[in-house]
Amino acid sequence: FISIQAFPALLDLPQDLEVSGVSCGSRHTAVVTRGGELYTWGWGKYGQLGHGDSASSDQARRVEHLVAEGLWAEEVVCGPWTTYVLVVE
């Protein structure tokens, strides 16, 4: 079950993360950290969370594919059912 809220809500991220960018889609959110990691959460029916499946999540999860490929996330932009990430090697 994914809670869709019309108001801002606090979210628990790992304590040592510093967020440098954030973007919201119609039902999902993504953040880029100063360390070049991408975290996503929300509705994932079309794979827009980037975790290799269509699962939804109420908890922020790191996109492991970028880490495995040695890619550094610089910017993120969410569309209604998509997520675009600017990465560097």
Secondary structure, DSSP 8 states (H G I E B T S, - for coil): -----SS-------TT--EEEEEE-SSEEEEEETTS-EEEEE--TTSTT-SSS---EEEEEE-HHHHHTT-EEEEEEE-SS-EEEEEE-
